[in-house]
Amino acid sequence: MAGDTSPHRDGEVPLRDLLGDQVLDLLLERSKDGKGGLRLTGDGSMLGELVKAVLERALEAELSSHLGYGKHDPAGHGTGNSRNGRIGKTVQTGVGPVRLAVPRDRAGTFEPVLPPVQREIMAWTIDGYTPAEIAELLDKSPPAVRVNLFKARATLRIALAGMGGDDG
C-alpha cells in the first residue's frame, strides 16, 4: 500500500517507502527500453545500476574506514596512505553480472571487508529476495543466510560510521 511505513521483514521500513514517489518515478523512467517496456535485469539495466551503486557505496565506506578518513577529508593529507583510483571487477549478482569500480589505496593494503558470501547475500537482498529464497538459491540454511546478512549489515554500519557522514 502506497505510503505505508509499517515495518515488514526484520522490522524494516519497506524500501518503497524509504525512496518515495519522486525517486521511484525516476527509476521507472530509467527502466524503460526503446519499445516502451521495462528492462529491469541484464546488461545496463536499472536494477543492475542500482546494485552497482549500492555495492560501490559500500566499498567506498569500507575504504574510508580502512584509511581512517572520508573522501575529500583534509585529515587524510600527509597520512602516508590515500585513495588511488579504482580498478574494475565484475561480480555475479541476482540481476546478472555487474561491473564494479573497486577503490584502491596507494599502499595497496585495502581489501574489502565483506567476505564473498556476505557480498553475494547482500546483493540478493538488495534485489528483494528473502533470506529463505536466498538460502534456497545458494544451497544454505535460512539461519546461515540470516547470520551472514546480520554480520554484513553490522560491518557496513561500522564502515559507514567510520566515514563520518554522507560526504558522497
Secondary structure in CASP SS format (residue, H / E / C, confidence):
PFRMAT SS
TARGET T0000
AUTHOR 0000-0000-0000
METHOD secondary structure of the structure
MODEL  1
M C 1.00
A C 1.00
G C 1.00
D C 1.00
T C 1.00
S C 1.00
P C 1.00
H E 1.00
R H 1.00
D H 1.00
G H 1.00
E E 1.00
V C 1.00
P C 1.00
L H 1.00
R H 1.00
D H 1.00
L H 1.00
L H 1.00
G H 1.00
D H 1.00
Q H 1.00
V H 1.00
L H 1.00
D H 1.00
L H 1.00
L H 1.00
L H 1.00
E H 1.00
R H 1.00
S H 1.00
K E 1.00
D C 1.00
G C 1.00
K C 1.00
G C 1.00
G C 1.00
L E 1.00
R C 1.00
L C 1.00
T C 1.00
G C 1.00
D C 1.00
G C 1.00
S C 1.00
M H 1.00
L H 1.00
G H 1.00
E H 1.00
L H 1.00
V H 1.00
K H 1.00
A H 1.00
V H 1.00
L H 1.00
E H 1.00
R H 1.00
A H 1.00
L H 1.00
E H 1.00
A H 1.00
E H 1.00
L H 1.00
S H 1.00
S H 1.00
H H 1.00
L H 1.00
G C 1.00
Y C 1.00
G C 1.00
K C 1.00
H C 1.00
D C 1.00
P H 1.00
A H 1.00
G H 1.00
H C 1.00
G C 1.00
T C 1.00
G C 1.00
N C 1.00
S C 1.00
R E 1.00
N E 1.00
G E 1.00
R E 1.00
I E 1.00
G E 1.00
K E 1.00
T E 1.00
V E 1.00
Q E 1.00
T E 1.00
G C 1.00
V C 1.00
G E 1.00
P E 1.00
V E 1.00
R E 1.00
L E 1.00
A E 1.00
V E 1.00
P E 1.00
R E 1.00
D E 1.00
R C 1.00
A C 1.00
G C 1.00
T C 1.00
F C 1.00
E C 1.00
P C 1.00
V C 1.00
L C 1.00
P C 1.00
P H 1.00
V H 1.00
Q H 1.00
R H 1.00
E H 1.00
I H 1.00
M H 1.00
A H 1.00
W H 1.00
T H 1.00
I H 1.00
D C 1.00
G C 1.00
Y C 1.00
T C 1.00
P H 1.00
A H 1.00
E H 1.00
I H 1.00
A H 1.00
E H 1.00
L H 1.00
L H 1.00
D C 1.00
K C 1.00
S C 1.00
P H 1.00
P H 1.00
A H 1.00
V H 1.00
R H 1.00
V H 1.00
N H 1.00
L H 1.00
F H 1.00
K H 1.00
A H 1.00
R H 1.00
A H 1.00
T H 1.00
L H 1.00
R H 1.00
I H 1.00
A H 1.00
L H 1.00
A H 1.00
G H 1.00
M H 1.00
G C 1.00
G C 1.00
D C 1.00
D C 1.00
G C 1.00
END
